[in-house]
Protein backbone atom coordinates (compact mmCIF):
# COMPACT_ATOMS: atom_id res chain seq x y z
CA UNK A 1 0.00 0.00 0.00
CA UNK A 2 2.83 2.42 0.82
CA UNK A 3 4.33 1.89 -2.65
CA UNK A 4 0.97 2.78 -4.21
CA UNK A 5 0.88 6.01 -2.20
CA UNK A 6 4.44 6.87 -3.22
CA UNK A 7 3.65 6.22 -6.88
CA UNK A 8 0.49 8.30 -6.62
CA UNK A 9 2.41 11.17 -5.06
CA UNK A 10 5.02 11.05 -7.85
CA UNK A 11 2.27 11.12 -10.48
CA UNK A 12 0.60 14.09 -8.80
CA UNK A 13 3.73 16.13 -8.16
CA UNK A 14 4.58 19.28 -10.11
CA UNK A 15 7.01 22.14 -9.76
CA UNK A 16 4.17 24.62 -9.33
CA UNK A 17 0.46 24.57 -8.58
CA UNK A 18 -1.65 27.54 -9.66
CA UNK A 19 -5.14 27.73 -8.16
CA UNK A 20 -7.44 29.49 -10.63
CA UNK A 21 -7.30 30.17 -14.37
CA UNK A 22 -8.61 33.72 -14.59
CA UNK A 23 -6.54 36.80 -15.38
CA UNK A 24 -3.91 36.38 -12.65
CA UNK A 25 -3.92 32.56 -12.74
CA UNK A 26 -3.46 32.56 -16.50
CA UNK A 27 -0.52 34.93 -16.14
CA UNK A 28 1.07 32.73 -13.48
CA UNK A 29 0.69 29.71 -15.77
CA UNK A 30 2.28 31.56 -18.69
CA UNK A 31 5.21 32.81 -16.66
CA UNK A 32 6.05 29.54 -14.92
CA UNK A 33 5.74 27.33 -18.01
CA UNK A 34 7.83 29.72 -20.09
CA UNK A 35 10.56 29.39 -17.46
CA UNK A 36 10.51 25.61 -17.79
CA UNK A 37 8.57 24.66 -14.66
CA UNK A 38 6.00 21.88 -14.80
CA UNK A 39 2.83 23.67 -13.80
CA UNK A 40 -0.59 22.37 -12.74
CA UNK A 41 -3.48 24.82 -13.07
CA UNK A 42 -6.54 23.90 -11.03
CA UNK A 43 -9.88 25.39 -12.09
CA UNK A 44 -13.04 24.65 -10.13
CA UNK A 45 -15.29 25.20 -13.15
CA UNK A 46 -15.75 23.45 -16.48
CA UNK A 47 -13.37 23.57 -19.42
CA UNK A 48 -13.84 26.40 -21.92
CA UNK A 49 -11.62 26.32 -24.98
CA UNK A 50 -11.00 29.39 -27.10
CA UNK A 51 -13.53 29.73 -29.97
CA UNK A 52 -14.78 26.15 -29.64
CA UNK A 53 -16.74 26.89 -26.46
CA UNK A 54 -18.18 30.30 -27.34
CA UNK A 55 -21.64 29.07 -28.42
CA UNK A 56 -23.26 32.47 -28.98
CA UNK A 57 -20.33 34.44 -30.37
CA UNK A 58 -21.64 34.72 -33.95
CA UNK A 59 -25.38 34.59 -33.32
CA UNK A 60 -27.69 37.26 -34.70
CA UNK A 61 -30.28 38.84 -32.36
CA UNK A 62 -33.13 36.97 -34.03
CA UNK A 63 -31.40 33.65 -33.39
CA UNK A 64 -31.89 33.95 -29.63
CA UNK A 65 -35.09 32.42 -28.32
CA UNK A 66 -35.80 35.48 -26.18
CA UNK A 67 -34.01 38.12 -28.27
CA UNK A 68 -31.27 38.39 -25.67
CA UNK A 69 -33.54 38.80 -22.64
CA UNK A 70 -33.65 36.50 -19.61
CA UNK A 71 -36.98 34.73 -19.06
CA UNK A 72 -38.76 35.73 -15.85
CA UNK A 73 -38.45 32.23 -14.37
CA UNK A 74 -34.64 32.34 -14.69
CA UNK A 75 -34.55 35.84 -13.22
CA UNK A 76 -36.54 34.68 -10.20
CA UNK A 77 -34.19 31.72 -9.73
CA UNK A 78 -31.15 34.02 -9.93
CA UNK A 79 -31.92 37.33 -8.18
CA UNK A 80 -28.21 38.01 -7.57
CA UNK A 81 -26.79 37.02 -10.96
CA UNK A 82 -29.66 38.81 -12.74
CA UNK A 83 -28.50 42.13 -11.34
CA UNK A 84 -25.23 41.81 -13.30
CA UNK A 85 -25.03 43.49 -16.70
CA UNK A 86 -23.55 40.40 -18.39
CA UNK A 87 -26.25 38.02 -17.16
CA UNK A 88 -28.16 38.04 -20.42
CA UNK A 89 -29.17 35.34 -22.86
CA UNK A 90 -25.93 35.60 -24.83
CA UNK A 91 -23.55 35.19 -21.86
CA UNK A 92 -25.39 33.77 -18.85
CA UNK A 93 -23.68 30.42 -19.39
CA UNK A 94 -20.44 32.11 -18.22
CA UNK A 95 -21.99 33.41 -14.96
CA UNK A 96 -22.44 31.38 -11.76
CA UNK A 97 -26.10 30.60 -10.97
CA UNK A 98 -27.31 31.51 -7.49
CA UNK A 99 -28.46 28.07 -6.32
CA UNK A 100 -25.41 26.19 -7.64
CA UNK A 101 -22.86 27.99 -5.48
CA UNK A 102 -24.56 29.57 -2.44
CA UNK A 103 -22.91 31.84 0.11
CA UNK A 104 -24.01 33.65 3.26
CA UNK A 105 -24.68 37.38 3.37
CA UNK A 106 -24.31 38.89 6.81
CA UNK A 107 -24.86 42.15 4.94
CA UNK A 108 -26.22 42.37 1.36
CA UNK A 109 -23.49 41.59 -1.17
CA UNK A 110 -23.96 40.62 -4.82
CA UNK A 111 -21.12 38.18 -5.47
CA UNK A 112 -20.74 37.79 -9.25
CA UNK A 113 -18.56 34.86 -10.31
CA UNK A 114 -17.44 33.02 -13.44
CA UNK A 115 -16.55 29.41 -12.71
CA UNK A 116 -14.94 28.07 -15.88
CA UNK A 117 -11.51 27.93 -17.46
CA UNK A 118 -10.66 31.57 -18.03
CA UNK A 119 -12.87 32.70 -15.16
CA UNK A 120 -14.10 36.27 -15.44
CA UNK A 121 -11.43 37.12 -18.03
CA UNK A 122 -14.14 36.18 -20.54
CA UNK A 123 -16.52 38.72 -19.03
CA UNK A 124 -14.45 41.64 -17.76
CA UNK A 125 -14.95 45.22 -18.98
CA UNK A 126 -11.33 45.23 -20.28
CA UNK A 127 -10.47 48.65 -18.81
CA UNK A 128 -6.77 48.89 -17.99
CA UNK A 129 -5.05 51.71 -16.15
CA UNK A 130 -1.77 51.82 -14.27
CA UNK A 131 -1.52 52.98 -10.69
CA UNK A 132 0.75 55.90 -9.78
CA UNK A 133 2.68 56.67 -6.62
CA UNK A 134 -0.30 58.79 -5.59
CA UNK A 135 -2.13 55.47 -5.25
CA UNK A 136 0.60 53.34 -3.69
CA UNK A 137 1.42 56.11 -1.19
CA UNK A 138 -2.25 56.74 -0.37
CA UNK A 139 -2.61 54.71 2.83
CA UNK A 140 0.58 56.10 4.38
CA UNK A 141 -0.27 59.66 3.37
CA UNK A 142 -3.98 59.64 4.18
CA UNK A 143 -3.87 57.55 7.34
CA UNK A 144 -5.90 54.47 6.44
CA UNK A 145 -5.04 50.77 5.98
CA UNK A 146 -1.29 49.99 6.12
CA UNK A 147 1.54 51.22 3.95
CA UNK A 148 1.98 49.42 0.66
CA UNK A 149 5.35 47.61 0.68
CA UNK A 150 5.95 48.60 -2.95
CA UNK A 151 5.85 51.78 -5.02
CA UNK A 152 5.25 52.57 -8.66
CA UNK A 153 8.93 52.12 -9.54
CA UNK A 154 8.74 48.51 -8.33
CA UNK A 155 5.86 47.72 -10.65
CA UNK A 156 6.49 50.01 -13.65
CA UNK A 157 8.67 47.55 -15.64
CA UNK A 158 6.13 44.79 -14.97
CA UNK A 159 3.30 46.99 -16.15
CA UNK A 160 5.23 47.44 -19.40
CA UNK A 161 5.89 43.72 -19.62
CA UNK A 162 2.22 42.87 -19.17
CA UNK A 163 0.98 45.59 -21.52
CA UNK A 164 3.22 44.48 -24.39
CA UNK A 165 1.96 40.90 -24.22
CA UNK A 166 -1.71 41.57 -23.47
CA UNK A 167 -2.12 44.43 -25.92
CA UNK A 168 -3.44 47.69 -24.43
CA UNK A 169 -4.97 50.45 -26.58
CA UNK A 170 -4.52 53.97 -25.28
CA UNK A 171 -2.90 57.38 -25.75
CA UNK A 172 0.11 59.04 -24.16
CA UNK A 173 -1.76 61.53 -21.98
CA UNK A 174 1.13 62.71 -19.78
CA UNK A 175 -0.79 62.63 -16.50
CA UNK A 176 0.93 62.29 -13.13
CA UNK A 177 -2.12 60.54 -11.66
CA UNK A 178 -2.37 58.01 -14.51
CA UNK A 179 1.05 56.98 -15.86
CA UNK A 180 1.36 56.26 -19.56
CA UNK A 181 2.06 52.73 -20.73
CA UNK A 182 3.16 50.63 -23.70
CA UNK A 183 0.18 51.38 -25.89
CA UNK A 184 -1.32 50.27 -29.16
CA UNK A 185 -3.23 53.10 -30.90
CA UNK A 186 -6.08 54.38 -28.75
CA UNK A 187 -9.72 54.33 -29.80
CA UNK A 188 -10.74 57.92 -30.61
CA UNK A 189 -13.44 59.84 -28.79
CA UNK A 190 -16.50 60.70 -30.84
CA UNK A 191 -17.53 64.30 -31.57
CA UNK A 192 -19.49 64.96 -28.38
CA UNK A 193 -17.02 63.10 -26.15
CA UNK A 194 -14.26 65.24 -27.64
CA UNK A 195 -16.40 68.36 -27.17
CA UNK A 196 -16.88 67.51 -23.49
CA UNK A 197 -13.13 66.96 -23.16
CA UNK A 198 -12.57 70.50 -24.45
CA UNK A 199 -15.10 72.02 -22.07
CA UNK A 200 -13.60 70.26 -19.07
CA UNK A 201 -9.99 71.16 -19.90
CA UNK A 202 -10.91 74.83 -20.37
CA UNK A 203 -13.05 75.18 -17.24
CA UNK A 204 -11.17 72.77 -14.96
CA UNK A 205 -7.41 72.78 -15.67
CA UNK A 206 -6.72 69.86 -13.30
CA UNK A 207 -9.40 67.59 -14.72
CA UNK A 208 -8.93 65.53 -17.84
CA UNK A 209 -11.14 63.54 -20.19
CA UNK A 210 -9.11 60.95 -22.07
CA UNK A 211 -9.83 58.03 -24.34
CA UNK A 212 -10.41 55.00 -22.12
CA UNK A 213 -7.50 52.57 -22.08
CA UNK A 214 -8.55 49.03 -22.84
CA UNK A 215 -7.17 45.53 -23.49
CA UNK A 216 -8.11 45.43 -27.18
CA UNK A 217 -5.87 44.87 -30.18
CA UNK A 218 -6.44 48.07 -32.12
CA UNK A 219 -3.32 47.29 -34.17
CA UNK A 220 -1.75 43.92 -33.31
CA UNK A 221 1.99 43.56 -32.96
CA UNK A 222 3.86 40.38 -33.85
CA UNK A 223 3.63 39.08 -30.29
CA UNK A 224 -0.16 39.16 -30.55
CA UNK A 225 -0.20 37.43 -33.93
CA UNK A 226 2.09 34.79 -32.45
CA UNK A 227 -0.60 34.16 -29.86
CA UNK A 228 -3.08 33.45 -32.65
CA UNK A 229 -5.00 36.66 -31.99
CA UNK A 230 -6.26 39.16 -34.54
CA UNK A 231 -7.31 42.79 -34.67
CA UNK A 232 -10.36 43.80 -32.65
CA UNK A 233 -13.36 43.98 -35.00
CA UNK A 234 -15.23 46.53 -32.85
CA UNK A 235 -18.20 44.17 -32.51
CA UNK A 236 -18.61 44.94 -28.77
CA UNK A 237 -19.98 41.44 -28.21
CA UNK A 238 -17.04 40.65 -25.95
CA UNK A 239 -19.00 38.97 -23.15
CA UNK A 240 -19.78 36.11 -25.55
CA UNK A 241 -16.08 35.25 -25.97
CA UNK A 242 -14.18 36.72 -28.92
CA UNK A 243 -13.37 34.31 -31.80
CA UNK A 244 -10.74 36.80 -33.05
CA UNK A 245 -8.97 37.07 -29.70
CA UNK A 246 -9.38 40.81 -30.18
CA UNK A 247 -9.50 41.41 -26.44
CA UNK A 248 -7.28 39.88 -23.82
CA UNK A 249 -8.50 36.78 -21.98
CA UNK A 250 -6.80 33.78 -20.43
CA UNK A 251 -8.53 31.59 -23.00
CA UNK A 252 -7.25 33.50 -26.04
CA UNK A 253 -3.82 34.42 -24.73
CA UNK A 254 -1.98 33.18 -21.64
CA UNK A 255 -3.35 29.63 -21.31
CA UNK A 256 -2.74 28.55 -24.94
CA UNK A 257 0.66 30.24 -24.76
CA UNK A 258 1.46 28.18 -21.65
CA UNK A 259 0.15 25.00 -23.29
CA UNK A 260 2.54 25.43 -26.23
CA UNK A 261 5.52 25.05 -23.88
CA UNK A 262 4.52 21.47 -23.03
CA UNK A 263 4.85 22.33 -19.34
CA UNK A 264 1.18 22.97 -18.60
CA UNK A 265 -1.33 20.58 -17.08
CA UNK A 266 -4.78 22.14 -16.88
CA UNK A 267 -7.33 20.40 -14.69
CA UNK A 268 -10.87 21.84 -14.78
CA UNK A 269 -13.68 20.64 -12.48
CA UNK A 270 -11.26 20.77 -9.53
CA UNK A 271 -12.65 22.40 -6.39
CA UNK A 272 -9.75 23.31 -4.11
CA UNK A 273 -10.65 22.40 -0.54
CA UNK A 274 -7.44 23.59 1.14
CA UNK A 275 -3.68 23.98 0.95
CA UNK A 276 -1.73 21.22 2.70
CA UNK A 277 0.81 22.43 5.26
CA UNK A 278 3.52 20.14 6.64
CA UNK A 279 4.31 21.07 10.24
CA UNK A 280 7.65 19.24 10.17
CA UNK A 281 8.87 20.73 6.88
CA UNK A 282 7.41 24.12 7.86
CA UNK A 283 6.04 24.78 4.42
CA UNK A 284 3.07 24.02 2.20
CA UNK A 285 3.47 20.79 0.29
CA UNK A 286 0.40 20.64 -1.89
CA UNK A 287 -3.30 21.17 -2.45
CA UNK A 288 -6.33 19.10 -1.51
CA UNK A 289 -8.91 18.93 -4.30
CA UNK A 290 -12.48 17.65 -4.66
CA UNK A 291 -13.42 16.54 -8.17
CA UNK A 292 -16.46 18.67 -9.05
CA UNK A 293 -18.24 15.80 -10.80
CA UNK A 294 -17.28 12.65 -8.90
CA UNK A 295 -16.71 14.27 -5.46
CA UNK A 296 -13.50 12.23 -5.25
CA UNK A 297 -10.83 13.74 -2.99
CA UNK A 298 -7.31 14.05 -4.42
CA UNK A 299 -4.04 15.61 -3.43
CA UNK A 300 -1.50 17.32 -5.66
CA UNK A 301 1.99 18.38 -4.60
CA UNK A 302 4.42 21.13 -5.59
CA UNK A 303 7.32 23.27 -4.39
CA UNK A 304 5.47 26.52 -5.07
CA UNK A 305 1.76 27.33 -4.78
CA UNK A 306 0.14 30.41 -6.31
CA UNK A 307 -3.37 31.20 -5.09
CA UNK A 308 -5.33 33.00 -7.83
CA UNK A 309 -8.89 31.88 -7.19
CA UNK A 310 -10.25 35.50 -7.26
CA UNK A 311 -10.23 37.62 -4.13
CA UNK A 312 -13.02 36.16 -2.01
CA UNK A 313 -12.47 32.55 -3.03
CA UNK A 314 -8.76 32.96 -2.29
CA UNK A 315 -9.70 34.14 1.20
CA UNK A 316 -11.99 31.12 1.56
CA UNK A 317 -9.23 28.68 0.58
CA UNK A 318 -6.67 30.25 2.93
CA UNK A 319 -9.15 30.37 5.82
CA UNK A 320 -10.02 26.71 5.25
CA UNK A 321 -6.35 25.67 5.10
CA UNK A 322 -6.00 24.76 8.77
CA UNK A 323 -3.21 22.82 10.47
CA UNK A 324 -1.58 22.53 13.87
CA UNK A 325 0.67 25.41 12.90
CA UNK A 326 -2.18 27.50 11.47
CA UNK A 327 -5.39 26.65 13.35
CA UNK A 328 -7.13 29.79 12.02
CA UNK A 329 -6.09 29.52 8.39
CA UNK A 330 -2.84 29.50 6.44
CA UNK A 331 -0.59 32.41 7.39
CA UNK A 332 -3.18 33.83 9.77
CA UNK A 333 -0.96 34.37 12.80
CA UNK A 334 -2.25 37.90 13.26
CA UNK A 335 -5.95 37.05 12.90
CA UNK A 336 -6.34 39.48 10.00
CA UNK A 337 -6.99 37.01 7.19
CA UNK A 338 -10.34 37.80 5.61
CA UNK A 339 -10.45 41.33 7.02
CA UNK A 340 -10.03 44.76 5.40
CA UNK A 341 -11.99 43.72 2.31
CA UNK A 342 -12.68 46.64 -0.02
CA UNK A 343 -14.25 47.21 -3.41
CA UNK A 344 -15.21 49.97 -5.86
CA UNK A 345 -18.28 52.14 -5.44
CA UNK A 346 -20.18 52.11 -8.74
CA UNK A 347 -23.56 53.06 -7.27
CA UNK A 348 -24.15 56.42 -9.02
CA UNK A 349 -24.76 57.41 -12.64
CA UNK A 350 -25.70 60.60 -14.43
CA UNK A 351 -27.38 60.94 -17.81
CA UNK A 352 -28.36 63.89 -19.97
CA UNK A 353 -29.08 65.05 -23.53
CA UNK A 354 -27.22 67.39 -25.85
CA UNK A 355 -28.91 69.22 -28.70
CA UNK A 356 -25.72 70.40 -30.36
CA UNK A 357 -23.49 68.82 -33.02
CA UNK A 358 -26.45 67.23 -34.78
CA UNK A 359 -24.44 67.17 -37.99
CA UNK A 360 -22.45 64.31 -36.47
CA UNK A 361 -23.30 60.72 -35.71
CA UNK A 362 -21.29 57.87 -34.25
CA UNK A 363 -19.24 55.82 -36.67
CA UNK A 364 -19.37 52.18 -35.64
CA UNK A 365 -18.83 50.90 -32.10
CA UNK A 366 -16.13 51.73 -29.58
CA UNK A 367 -14.88 48.72 -27.56
CA UNK A 368 -13.11 51.10 -25.16
CA UNK A 369 -16.48 52.46 -24.12
CA UNK A 370 -15.71 56.14 -24.73
CA UNK A 371 -13.99 58.54 -22.35
CA UNK A 372 -12.45 58.28 -18.88
CA UNK A 373 -11.93 60.95 -16.23
CA UNK A 374 -9.03 60.00 -13.95
CA UNK A 375 -9.42 60.85 -10.28
CA UNK A 376 -9.15 64.59 -9.61
CA UNK A 377 -10.17 64.85 -5.94
CA UNK A 378 -7.60 64.90 -3.07
CA UNK A 379 -4.71 64.13 -5.41
CA UNK A 380 -1.96 66.30 -3.93
CA UNK A 381 -3.72 67.55 -0.80
CA UNK A 382 -6.84 66.87 1.23
CA UNK A 383 -9.54 69.18 -0.14
CA UNK A 384 -12.86 67.49 0.65
CA UNK A 385 -14.71 66.06 3.66
CA UNK A 386 -13.97 62.50 2.47
CA UNK A 387 -10.76 60.55 1.95
CA UNK A 388 -9.43 59.58 -1.47
CA UNK A 389 -11.59 60.06 -4.58
CA UNK A 390 -13.26 58.68 -7.67
CA UNK A 391 -12.75 58.29 -11.38
CA UNK A 392 -15.61 58.46 -13.87
CA UNK A 393 -16.56 57.06 -17.22
CA UNK A 394 -18.11 59.28 -19.90
CA UNK A 395 -19.74 58.33 -23.19
CA UNK A 396 -22.05 59.81 -25.80
CA UNK A 397 -24.23 58.40 -28.57
CA UNK A 398 -27.01 59.55 -30.86
CA UNK A 399 -30.50 58.45 -29.94
CA UNK A 400 -32.75 56.96 -32.61
CA UNK A 401 -36.45 57.78 -32.98
CA UNK A 402 -37.60 54.41 -34.24
CA UNK A 403 -41.02 53.83 -35.79
CA UNK A 404 -41.81 50.20 -35.07
CA UNK A 405 -45.21 50.20 -36.72
CA UNK A 406 -45.98 47.99 -39.69
CA UNK A 407 -45.29 44.37 -40.49
CA UNK A 408 -42.73 42.73 -42.77
CA UNK A 409 -41.46 45.03 -45.52
CA UNK A 410 -43.21 48.12 -44.11
CA UNK A 411 -41.67 47.52 -40.65
CA UNK A 412 -38.23 47.09 -42.19
CA UNK A 413 -38.76 50.32 -44.17
CA UNK A 414 -39.83 52.28 -41.11
CA UNK A 415 -36.85 51.08 -39.07
CA UNK A 416 -34.40 51.88 -41.87
CA UNK A 417 -35.71 55.42 -42.15
CA UNK A 418 -35.66 56.08 -38.40
CA UNK A 419 -34.38 59.64 -37.84
CA UNK A 420 -31.62 60.33 -35.34
CA UNK A 421 -32.55 62.20 -32.19
CA UNK A 422 -30.38 64.28 -29.82
CA UNK A 423 -27.17 63.04 -28.29
CA UNK A 424 -27.49 61.01 -25.11
CA UNK A 425 -24.58 61.35 -22.69
CA UNK A 426 -23.79 59.46 -19.53
CA UNK A 427 -21.26 58.96 -16.76
CA UNK A 428 -20.74 56.35 -14.06
CA UNK A 429 -18.85 56.68 -10.80
CA UNK A 430 -15.81 54.57 -9.90
CA UNK A 431 -15.11 55.39 -6.27
CA UNK A 432 -12.34 54.12 -4.00
CA UNK A 433 -13.57 52.53 -0.79
CA UNK A 434 -11.47 52.51 2.38
CA UNK A 435 -10.41 49.07 3.70
CA UNK A 436 -11.88 48.54 7.16
CA UNK A 437 -11.62 45.72 9.68
CA UNK A 438 -15.42 45.73 9.87
CA UNK A 439 -15.58 44.68 6.19
CA UNK A 440 -14.67 41.01 6.30
CA UNK A 441 -15.32 37.49 5.11
CA UNK A 442 -15.17 34.31 7.19
CA UNK A 443 -16.27 30.69 7.05
CA UNK A 444 -19.74 29.51 7.93
CA UNK A 445 -19.73 27.54 11.16
CA UNK A 446 -22.42 25.08 10.09
CA UNK A 447 -23.12 25.22 6.36
CA UNK A 448 -21.13 23.59 3.55
CA UNK A 449 -21.43 23.45 -0.22
CA UNK A 450 -22.01 20.39 -2.38
CA UNK A 451 -18.30 19.48 -2.12
CA UNK A 452 -18.07 19.69 1.66
CA UNK A 453 -16.34 23.09 1.74
CA UNK A 454 -17.64 25.63 4.27
CA UNK A 455 -19.74 28.40 2.74
CA UNK A 456 -18.23 31.86 2.71
CA UNK A 457 -19.92 34.43 4.94
CA UNK A 458 -19.65 38.00 3.62
CA UNK A 459 -20.04 41.10 5.79
CA UNK A 460 -19.21 44.12 3.61
CA UNK A 461 -20.95 47.49 3.41
CA UNK A 462 -20.62 51.14 2.43
CA UNK A 463 -19.78 53.80 5.03
CA UNK A 464 -20.08 57.54 5.52
CA UNK A 465 -16.95 58.17 3.43
CA UNK A 466 -18.62 56.40 0.50
CA UNK A 467 -21.78 58.47 0.89
CA UNK A 468 -19.88 61.76 1.00
CA UNK A 469 -17.83 60.75 -2.02
CA UNK A 470 -20.93 59.82 -4.01
CA UNK A 471 -22.54 63.17 -3.12
CA UNK A 472 -19.46 64.96 -4.44
CA UNK A 473 -19.44 62.91 -7.65
CA UNK A 474 -23.06 63.80 -8.33
CA UNK A 475 -22.42 67.49 -7.64
CA UNK A 476 -19.22 67.75 -9.67
CA UNK A 477 -20.39 65.77 -12.71
CA UNK A 478 -23.73 67.62 -12.74
CA UNK A 479 -21.81 70.89 -12.72
CA UNK A 480 -19.56 69.73 -15.57
CA UNK A 481 -22.61 68.56 -17.56
CA UNK A 482 -24.23 71.97 -17.04
CA UNK A 483 -21.06 73.77 -18.17
CA UNK A 484 -21.15 71.68 -21.36
CA UNK A 485 -24.73 72.74 -22.08
CA UNK A 486 -26.22 69.30 -21.52
CA UNK A 487 -29.94 69.28 -20.68
CA UNK A 488 -32.38 67.04 -18.82
CA UNK A 489 -29.67 66.01 -16.38
CA UNK A 490 -30.82 63.01 -14.38
CA UNK A 491 -29.11 61.37 -11.41
CA UNK A 492 -29.44 57.65 -10.71
CA UNK A 493 -28.38 56.67 -7.21
CA UNK A 494 -28.92 52.92 -7.50
CA UNK A 495 -28.27 52.14 -3.83
CA UNK A 496 -27.03 48.79 -5.10
CA UNK A 497 -25.35 46.44 -2.69
CA UNK A 498 -21.56 46.12 -2.89
CA UNK A 499 -20.40 43.46 -5.34
CA UNK A 500 -21.82 44.53 -8.69
CA UNK A 501 -18.61 46.45 -9.34
CA UNK A 502 -17.02 42.94 -9.45
CA UNK A 503 -13.82 44.49 -8.04
CA UNK A 504 -13.64 42.96 -4.57
CA UNK A 505 -10.14 43.24 -3.10
CA UNK A 506 -8.22 42.59 0.11
CA UNK A 507 -8.48 40.07 2.93
CA UNK A 508 -4.88 38.90 2.49
CA UNK A 509 -3.26 42.27 2.06
CA UNK A 510 0.39 43.08 1.35
CA UNK A 511 2.46 45.01 3.91
CA UNK A 512 5.81 45.46 5.59
CA UNK A 513 4.86 44.04 8.99
CA UNK A 514 3.68 40.44 9.56
CA UNK A 515 1.68 41.75 12.51
CA UNK A 516 -0.58 43.83 10.26
CA UNK A 517 -0.49 42.08 6.89
CA UNK A 518 -0.62 38.59 5.41
CA UNK A 519 1.76 39.02 2.46
CA UNK A 520 5.15 40.64 1.97
CA UNK A 521 6.34 42.84 -0.89
CA UNK A 522 6.82 39.79 -3.13
CA UNK A 523 3.24 38.56 -2.55
CA UNK A 524 4.53 35.75 -0.33
CA UNK A 525 2.61 34.67 2.74
CA UNK A 526 4.78 36.06 5.57
CA UNK A 527 4.61 32.84 7.57
CA UNK A 528 4.67 30.36 4.66
CA UNK A 529 7.15 31.47 2.05
CA UNK A 530 6.27 29.03 -0.72
CA UNK A 531 2.68 30.24 -0.99
CA UNK A 532 1.98 33.38 -3.04
CA UNK A 533 -1.22 35.37 -3.61
CA UNK A 534 -1.39 37.69 -6.63
CA UNK A 535 -5.09 38.16 -7.29
CA UNK A 536 -7.39 40.77 -5.74
CA UNK A 537 -6.98 39.31 -2.25
CA UNK A 538 -3.45 40.77 -2.06
CA UNK A 539 -4.53 44.39 -2.45
CA UNK A 540 -3.75 46.73 0.42
CA UNK A 541 -6.01 49.46 -0.97
CA UNK A 542 -8.14 49.77 -4.09
CA UNK A 543 -7.40 53.14 -5.71
CA UNK A 544 -9.95 54.09 -8.40
CA UNK A 545 -8.40 52.31 -11.37
CA UNK A 546 -9.71 49.04 -12.75
CA UNK A 547 -7.47 46.48 -11.02
CA UNK A 548 -6.82 43.72 -13.59
CA UNK A 549 -3.69 45.22 -15.16
CA UNK A 550 -2.17 45.55 -11.68
CA UNK A 551 -2.91 41.87 -11.00
CA UNK A 552 -1.10 40.93 -14.23
CA UNK A 553 1.97 42.99 -13.30
CA UNK A 554 2.06 41.76 -9.70
CA UNK A 555 1.79 38.16 -10.88
CA UNK A 556 4.61 38.41 -13.41
CA UNK A 557 6.82 40.10 -10.81
CA UNK A 558 6.07 37.49 -8.14
CA UNK A 559 6.73 34.59 -10.51
CA UNK A 560 10.08 36.09 -11.46
CA UNK A 561 10.99 36.30 -7.77
CA UNK A 562 9.74 32.80 -6.97
CA UNK A 563 11.73 31.19 -9.79
CA UNK A 564 14.91 33.01 -8.80
CA UNK A 565 14.39 31.97 -5.17
CA UNK A 566 13.50 28.33 -5.69
CA UNK A 567 16.99 27.01 -4.96
CA UNK A 568 17.99 29.55 -2.30
CA UNK A 569 16.06 28.00 0.57
CA UNK A 570 13.98 31.17 0.67
CA UNK A 571 10.88 29.22 -0.14
Order of alpha helices (4+ residues) and beta strands (2+ residues): alpha-beta-alpha-beta-alpha-beta-alpha-alpha-alpha-beta-beta-alpha-beta-alpha-alpha-beta-beta-beta-beta-alpha-beta-beta-beta-beta-beta-alpha-beta-beta-beta-alpha-beta-beta-beta-beta-alpha
